[in-house]
């Protein structure tokens, strides 16, 4: 008869080795893997230190330099700004001056074309059309910059308040922006200008600015809500930093990048909206002030059969400048997007 103790000893499992306890990887191998990982991390750290590190701004700038779309947009925007700033030096004549050589044979059916000293001919009042086109860039830049800055300031203020406080404040402000976004931007701008007792250059600026406010507000509010639960914000709260300082020093600066990029795209929309209002006769009533939308609406449409160039040149200028800001803004948005990094 077999001894029970002998049978139990024969069938008892052998002690598990270190490789079996760790799934085939010994403690020594784990230590080797950890050393290799640490060495690789040290190597990457040294390489980053040798290169001085790459900031978000520097990385985005390098990506923009390699992007042909960004280069084309930057060239268009740069030329537009240069022409607008140095218009008095570039324009061959005073844009409000009427010339005898142009008014001598001027009629409704006969508007002089290119002549000596006037490469693009005359406008319907005998003024140099090229000079008015160049000065029109100044007016377009002025309206676009002010409208974008005002809309950006108000949108950042509303978005920061909604993102910082949340709760019923966020609900009320976002419902107001939803109402504004539900209306087409041009229709809302026309409504705002029509409410003014008298249309002027400033009514156009404020109307276009108000239209862009909900875009900035929504974008900043979404960015700030994403920042509320980020690690650096939670760490600041744990250290007892005041909520005001958290909003102003941590949440707001880290949320403004996308808003600034959006401002570039909004600038293109502001130019189109301002030109559309002037085209419809709701812009600046001063016919002596050169502005592309006004030139397109007053001169181009009314005298299209006599001289279609009066409509072609302002329309082409508006399209090219808006395209330049759009290309640059889209390239900037792609450059700062973490999902597009390699």
C-alpha positions in Angstrom: 0.0 0.0 0.0 1.4 3.4 -1.0 2.3 5.8 1.7 0.0 8.9 1.5 2.8 11.2 2.3 5.0 9.8 -0.5 2.1 10.1 -3.0 1.5 13.7 -2.0 5.1 14.5 -2.3 5.2 13.0 -5.8 2.4 15.1 -7.0 3.2 18.4 -5.3 4.1 21.1 -7.8 7.6 22.3 -8.0 8.4 25.8 -6.7 7.8 28.5 -9.4 10.9 30.2 -10.7 11.4 34.0 -11.1 10.8 33.7 -14.8 7.4 32.0 -14.3 6.3 34.5 -11.6 6.9 37.4 -14.0 5.4 35.8 -17.1 8.8 34.7 -18.6 10.7 37.9 -17.8 13.1 37.7 -14.9 13.7 40.5 -12.5 17.2 40.9 -14.0 15.6 41.4 -17.5 13.2 43.9 -16.1 16.1 45.8 -14.6 17.9 45.8 -18.0 14.7 47.1 -19.8 14.4 49.8 -17.2 18.1 50.8 -17.7 17.7 50.9 -21.5 14.6 53.1 -21.2 16.3 55.4 -18.8 19.3 55.7 -21.1 17.1 56.5 -24.0 15.3 59.2 -22.1 18.6 60.7 -21.0 19.7 60.7 -24.6 16.6 62.5 -25.7 17.0 65.0 -22.9 20.6 65.7 -23.9 19.6 66.2 -27.5 16.8 68.6 -26.5 19.2 70.5 -24.3 21.8 70.8 -27.1 19.1 72.2 -29.4 17.9 74.6 -26.8 14.4 73.1 -26.9 11.6 74.0 -29.3 8.7 76.2 -28.0 5.2 76.1 -29.4 5.7 79.4 -31.2 9.0 78.4 -32.7 7.7 75.0 -33.9 4.6 76.7 -35.5 6.9 79.2 -37.2 9.1 76.5 -38.6 6.0 74.7 -39.9 4.7 77.9 -41.5 8.0 78.4 -43.3 7.7 75.0 -44.9 4.1 75.5 -45.9 3.6 77.0 -49.4 0.0 78.0 -48.6 1.3 80.1 -45.7 4.0 81.7 -47.8 1.5 82.7 -50.5 -0.9 84.1 -47.9 1.9 86.0 -46.1 3.1 87.6 -49.4 -0.5 88.8 -50.3 -1.1 90.1 -46.8 2.4 91.8 -46.7 1.9 93.5 -50.0 -1.6 94.7 -49.0 -0.3 96.2 -45.8 2.6 97.9 -47.5 0.4 99.4 -50.2 -2.1 100.6 -47.5 0.6 102.2 -45.3 2.6 103.8 -48.1 -0.4 104.8 -50.2 0.5 108.5 -50.3 3.9 107.6 -51.7 2.7 105.0 -54.2 -0.4 106.7 -55.6 0.5 109.0 -58.5 -2.3 111.5 -57.8 -4.7 112.8 -55.2 -7.6 110.4 -55.2 -10.1 113.3 -54.8 -8.7 115.5 -57.6 -10.6 115.9 -60.9 -8.3 116.2 -64.0 -9.2 118.2 -67.1 -7.6 115.6 -69.3 -10.1 113.1 -68.0 -13.2 115.2 -67.8 -12.8 116.8 -71.3 -14.5 114.0 -73.1 -16.2 112.4 -70.1 -19.9 111.3 -70.5 -22.1 108.7 -69.0 -21.5 106.4 -72.0 -17.8 107.4 -72.5 -15.5 107.1 -69.5 -11.8 107.5 -70.5 -9.6 104.4 -70.2 -5.8 104.3 -69.9 -4.1 107.6 -70.9 -0.7 109.2 -70.3 -0.3 109.6 -66.5 -3.4 107.6 -65.8 -2.7 103.9 -66.3 -6.1 102.7 -65.3 -8.0 105.7 -66.7 -10.7 107.7 -65.1 -13.6 107.1 -62.7 -17.1 108.5 -63.5 -16.1 111.9 -62.0 -12.8 112.4 -63.8 -10.5 111.2 -61.0 -7.5 109.0 -61.4 -8.8 105.4 -60.9 -5.4 103.9 -60.0 -4.9 106.4 -57.2 -8.4 105.7 -55.8 -7.7 102.0 -55.9 -4.5 102.4 -54.0 -6.0 104.6 -51.4 -8.9 102.2 -51.1 -6.6 99.7 -49.6 -6.0 102.1 -46.7 -9.7 102.4 -46.0 -10.2 98.7 -46.3 -7.3 98.0 -43.9 -8.6 100.6 -41.4 -12.1 99.2 -41.4 -11.0 95.6 -41.2 -8.5 96.2 -38.4 -10.8 98.2 -36.2 -13.8 95.9 -36.7 -11.6 92.8 -35.9 -10.0 94.4 -32.8 -13.4 95.5 -31.4 -15.0 92.1 -32.1 -12.0 90.3 -30.6 -12.0 92.5 -27.4 -15.7 92.0 -26.8 -15.6 88.3 -27.7 -12.6 87.6 -25.4 -14.4 89.4 -22.6 -17.6 87.5 -22.9 -15.8 84.2 -23.5 -13.5 84.7 -20.5 -16.5 85.4 -18.2 -18.4 82.4 -19.5 -15.5 80.1 -19.2 -14.3 81.3 -15.8 -17.6 81.4 -13.9 -19.6 78.7 -15.7 -23.0 77.9 -14.3 -25.9 80.3 -15.1 -23.5 83.0 -16.3 -22.2 80.6 -19.0 -25.8 79.5 -19.9 -27.1 83.1 -20.3 -24.1 84.3 -22.4 -24.0 81.3 -24.6 -27.7 81.5 -25.4 -27.2 85.1 -26.5 -24.4 84.0 -28.8 -26.5 81.2 -30.1 -29.2 83.7 -31.1 -26.6 85.8 -32.9 -25.0 82.8 -34.6 -28.4 81.7 -35.8 -28.6 84.8 -38.1 -26.5 85.1 -41.2 -23.6 87.5 -40.5 -24.4 89.8 -43.4 -28.1 90.0 -42.6 -27.3 90.8 -38.9 -24.8 93.5 -40.0 -27.4 95.0 -42.4 -29.9 95.1 -39.5 -27.5 96.8 -37.2 -26.6 99.5 -39.8 -30.2 100.0 -40.6 -31.0 100.7 -36.9 -28.6 103.7 -37.0 -30.1 107.1 -37.8 -27.4 107.8 -40.4 -25.0 105.4 -42.0 -21.3 106.2 -41.8 -17.9 104.6 -41.7 -18.2 104.0 -37.9 -21.6 102.3 -38.2 -20.0 99.8 -40.6 -17.1 99.2 -38.3 -19.3 98.5 -35.3 -21.8 96.4 -37.2 -19.1 94.2 -38.6 -17.4 94.0 -35.1 -20.7 92.9 -33.4 -21.2 90.2 -35.9 -17.8 88.6 -35.1 -18.2 88.8 -31.3 -20.0 85.4 -30.8 -17.4 83.6 -32.9 -14.6 84.7 -30.5 -16.7 84.3 -27.4 -17.6 80.7 -28.2 -14.1 79.7 -29.2 -12.5 81.2 -26.1 -15.2 79.8 -23.8 -14.6 76.3 -25.2 -10.8 76.6 -24.8 -11.2 77.8 -21.2 -13.6 75.1 -20.2 -11.0 72.6 -21.5 -8.3 74.4 -19.3 -10.4 74.2 -16.1 -9.6 70.5 -15.6 -6.0 70.6 -16.8 -3.2 69.5 -14.6 -1.6 72.9 -14.1 -4.9 74.5 -13.1 -5.7 71.7 -10.7 -2.2 72.0 -9.2 -2.6 75.8 -8.8 -5.9 75.2 -7.0 -4.3 72.7 -4.7 -1.6 75.2 -3.8 -4.3 77.7 -2.8 -3.8 80.2 -5.7 -6.7 82.6 -6.0 -9.3 81.9 -8.7 -8.8 85.3 -10.3 -5.1 84.6 -10.7 -5.8 81.1 -12.0 -8.1 82.6 -14.7 -5.8 85.5 -15.7 -2.4 83.8 -15.4 -3.1 80.1 -16.3 -6.4 79.6 -18.2 -6.6 82.7 -20.3 -3.1 82.9 -21.7 -3.2 79.2 -22.7 -6.6 79.7 -24.4 -5.7 82.7 -26.6 -3.7 81.1 -29.3 -6.7 79.7 -31.2 -8.5 83.0 -30.8 -5.6 84.9 -32.3 -5.5 82.6 -35.3 -9.3 83.0 -35.7 -8.8 86.8 -35.8 -6.8 86.3 -39.0 -9.7 84.5 -40.6 -12.2 87.0 -39.2 -10.3 89.8 -40.8 -11.0 88.4 -44.2 -14.7 88.1 -43.3 -14.7 91.7 -42.0 -13.3 93.0 -45.3 -16.0 91.1 -47.3 -18.8 92.3 -44.9 -17.7 95.9 -45.0 -17.4 95.8 -48.8 -20.9 94.3 -49.0 -22.4 97.0 -46.8 -20.8 99.7 -48.9 -21.9 98.0 -52.1 -25.5 98.0 -50.8 -25.3 101.8 -50.1 -25.1 101.3 -46.3 -21.5 102.3 -45.8 -19.7 105.6 -45.8 -21.7 108.2 -47.9 -18.7 110.3 -48.6 -18.0 109.7 -52.3 -14.6 111.4 -52.1 -13.3 108.7 -49.7 -11.9 105.8 -51.7 -13.1 102.4 -50.5 -13.2 99.3 -52.5 -16.8 98.3 -51.7 -18.1 101.8 -52.4 -16.1 101.9 -55.7 -17.6 98.5 -56.6 -21.2 99.5 -55.8 -21.4 103.2 -56.9 -19.0 103.2 -59.8 -18.8 99.6 -61.0 -22.4 98.7 -61.1 -23.9 101.9 -62.4 -21.3 102.3 -65.2 -20.7 98.6 -65.9 -21.8 98.8 -69.5 -19.6 101.8 -70.3 -16.5 100.6 -68.4 -16.7 97.2 -66.7 -13.1 97.7 -65.4 -14.6 100.0 -62.8 -16.1 96.9 -61.2 -13.4 94.3 -62.1 -10.5 96.0 -60.3 -12.1 96.6 -56.9 -13.7 93.2 -56.9 -10.4 91.5 -57.7 -8.7 93.5 -55.0 -11.3 92.4 -52.4 -11.1 88.8 -53.5 -7.3 88.6 -53.5 -6.9 90.3 -50.1 -9.6 88.2 -48.4 -8.0 85.1 -50.0 -4.6 86.1 -48.6 -5.9 86.4 -45.0 -7.8 83.2 -45.4 -4.8 81.2 -46.6 -2.6 82.6 -43.8 -5.2 82.0 -41.1 -5.8 78.4 -42.2 -2.0 77.7 -42.3 -1.6 79.2 -38.8 -4.4 77.1 -37.5 -2.8 73.9 -38.9 0.6 74.9 -37.6 -0.5 75.2 -34.0 -2.8 72.2 -34.0 -1.1 69.4 -31.9 -2.8 66.8 -34.0 -0.8 67.8 -37.0 2.6 67.5 -35.3 5.0 64.8 -36.4 
